[in-house]
């Protein structure tokens, strides 16, 4: 079962990256969706901040594992 999480390696808070991983879409598309909603009366900034607080951070150590794999190749 998939879990929703905030990615450790995202841009600002990892919310868009976590949502894009959960929905199996490109993270650029998710960011574009959030940018489009900024210009609507929908309070997307508040929703983003709430999601940043509520959604748990990714628990696996992707950055360290990825870094170790890169250094092993050299």
C-alpha positions, 0 to 999 in steps of 0.5 A: 500500500502506498503512503503519502509522505513529504520527500526529503529531496524536494524543493521547498517542503517536499510536498509536491514531490511527495504528492507526485510520487503518490499519484504517479505523475511528474513532479513538474506537473504537480508544481504547475498545478500548485502555481496555477492554483495560486492565482485562483481564489482557492487558498492554496498557500494555506493548504500547502502549509497545512500539508507541510505540517500534517504530511510526515517526512519520508522515513527512508534515507534516500539521500545517504543511500544514493550518495553511497551508491555514487561514491562506490562507483568511483 
